[in-house]
Amino acid sequence: MDSPFILVNLKTYQEGMGSNAHRIAAAAETVARETGAVIGIAPVFTEIHPMSHHYAIPVYAQHIDAIAPGAHTGHILPEAVRSAGARGTLINHSERRLTLADIDACVQAARRLHLESVVCTNNDATSAAAAALRPDYVAIEPPELIGSGVSVSKADPGIIERSVNAVRAVNPDVKVLTGAGIQSGECVKIAVDLGTCGVLLASSVVKADDPEAVLRDLVSLL
Ligand SMILES: O=C(CO)COP(=O)(O)O
């Protein structure tokens, strides 16, 4: 299989901004280089350009709006995300939900601009629906476990397994990630053993005193 993918969403955590975002990106770069894991980060929009130009790790937007260049105010233009150096984008994160029509339009915009699309979902039915839109990844994250410190891998492995099966049945080319409460190598190993290609996580890395140590642990059992 390909190298596991660890995608760290910095959200708008104070700790994930400014110098700590750089500390996390530098740690991700070091651990990725030493282990062969692929570690990406999704910083706030204003950090996409500095992160993508300073570090040899893939950088993702946390959201795009399905708009074309023109008269829109306060939107996230996919073309701008692309030219800031993003490799891809989250779409429909639990903290930034969209309509199905908007998710489809965002996936299409991402494809047109050669941005990887990571569509977040909340259960196996929405994972199947998302897979029908042909994104690069579906990321199943049960909302009740997000930020809880309780890992989806341990608390609800069934939702991972069902989502992997649902996505495969619709479109076997779509890769699956999972997230919510992921914090250790054991969580990542369970997720990968259940058929995902990696994890999407935030607080365990962003709030850590030593993010490099957490990242090393996350990839330690692969
Ligand atoms: O929402 C998440 C990643 O996008 C998961 O967040 P936590 O890792 O903090 O549970």
The ligand as a MOL file (V3000), in Angstrom:
LIG
                    3D

  0  0  0     0  0            999 V3000
M  V30 BEGIN CTAB
M  V30 COUNTS 10 9 0 0 0
M  V30 BEGIN ATOM
M  V30 1 O -12.0590 17.4220 13.1890 0
M  V30 2 C -11.0240 16.7820 13.2120 0
M  V30 3 C -10.0280 16.8550 12.1390 0
M  V30 4 O -10.5200 17.5490 11.0430 0
M  V30 5 C -10.6950 15.9220 14.3660 0
M  V30 6 O -10.3660 16.7250 15.4340 0
M  V30 7 P -9.7100 16.0730 16.7390 0
M  V30 8 O -8.4900 15.3010 16.2760 0
M  V30 9 O -9.3700 17.2440 17.6020 0
M  V30 10 O -10.7380 15.1640 17.3340 0
M  V30 END ATOM
M  V30 BEGIN BOND
M  V30 1 2 1 2
M  V30 2 1 2 3
M  V30 3 1 2 5
M  V30 4 1 3 4
M  V30 5 1 5 6
M  V30 6 1 6 7
M  V30 7 2 7 8
M  V30 8 1 7 9
M  V30 9 1 7 10
M  V30 END BOND
M  V30 END CTAB
M  END
